[in-house]
Amino acid sequence: MDSYNVQLHWDDEAKVWWTSSEDIPGLLVEADDIDEVVKEACLAASLLVEMDGVEKRGKLNFLYQREAKVIYE
């Protein structure tokens, strides 16, 4: 079983999560919350892998880092 890495990114200005993946070229979805972006990424990934013309089964590893500014008073 193959394993694919998917990075989740937070866009603080747009207030959305979005994806990127070196393992699945073209995997770019966005959503307002992390659960929704994971759901959309799973759907899109299965379509993109299927379009690749090779039957590949695998799992997605979601990796993310979210930064926040700390304000000291």
NORNOR-V559942 format. One record per backbone hydrogen bond with DSSP energy under -1.0 kcal/mol. NH is the residue of the N-H (numbers start at 1). CO is the residue of the C=O. Records with the same first field share a line. If there is no record, write none. Layout:
NH = CO + CO
//
This chain:
2 = 57
4 = 59
6 = 61
7 = 20
8 = 63
9 = 18
11 = 16
15 = 11
16 = 11
17 = 31
18 = 9
19 = 29
20 = 7
27 = 24
28 = 26
31 = 17
37 = 33
38 = 34
39 = 35
40 = 36
41 = 37
42 = 38
43 = 39
44 = 40
45 = 41
46 = 42
47 = 43
48 = 44
49 = 45
50 = 46
51 = 47
53 = 50
56 = 54
59 = 2
61 = 4
63 = 6
//
